[in-house]
Amino acid sequence: MLCMKSITLLAALALLAIDYAQSAAGTISQPDAPAQDVTFCQLAKAPAEFAGKTIRVRGIYRYVLEENEFGPAECCPEKIPDRFYSSIDGNPMYPNARSERLARKLNARMSATALVVFVGTLNGHVLEVERVERIERLSHPKDRYHQPLWVPENCGANYVPSE
């Protein structure tokens, strides 16, 4: 009788451990909130509209050492009042191996400039990236002043990368 209770207790503990491991790894099938497609210009014009929502946005990700910036892939017709940043390395885990591989590729060197598609949640002026969906172009310039030709320039006062 005591042996049977011990086996039952061990089985229950094993099931709890498996359930916890699956939920921590994100493998339990829970419907993901669908990401709303947003252009960077829409995001910059009305960031409060997208606060706390899961969005998919395409833009230029710039990374130098510990600093990053997230900007438009094309010039916006209206002035961008504030800078945007992203947090892609603060996530304890990624939803899949592909997203993790792409995130590591972005930050593999001391600097990067990339045309990317991120899925994440806007918190103030920080896009908390949940998933790196695509890297369309990637360059590792020597410093922030050497930008690839595909980075938008001459946007007037609408957008000026930080110096």
Stockholm file with secondary structure:
# STOCKHOLM 1.0

chainA/1-163         MLCMKSITLLAALALLAIDYAQSAAGTISQPDAPAQDVTFCQLAKAPAEFAGKTIRVRGIYRYVLEENEFGPAECCPEKIPDRFYSSIDGNPMYPNARSERLARKLNARMSATALVVFVGTLNGHVLEVERVERIERLSHPKDRYHQPLWVPENCGANYVPSE
#=GR chainA/1-163 SS CHHHHHHHHHHHHHHHHHHHHHHHHTCSCCCCCCCEEECHHHHHHCHHHHBTSEEEEEEEEEEETTEEEEEESSCCSSCCCSCBEEESSCCSSCSSHHHHHHHHHHTSSSEEEEEEEEEEEEETTEEEEEEEEEEEEEECCSSTTCCCTTSCCCCGGGCCCCC
#=GC SS_cons         CHHHHHHHHHHHHHHHHHHHHHHHHTCSCCCCCCCEEECHHHHHHCHHHHBTSEEEEEEEEEEETTEEEEEESSCCSSCCCSCBEEESSCCSSCSSHHHHHHHHHHTSSSEEEEEEEEEEEEETTEEEEEEEEEEEEEECCSSTTCCCTTSCCCCGGGCCCCC
//
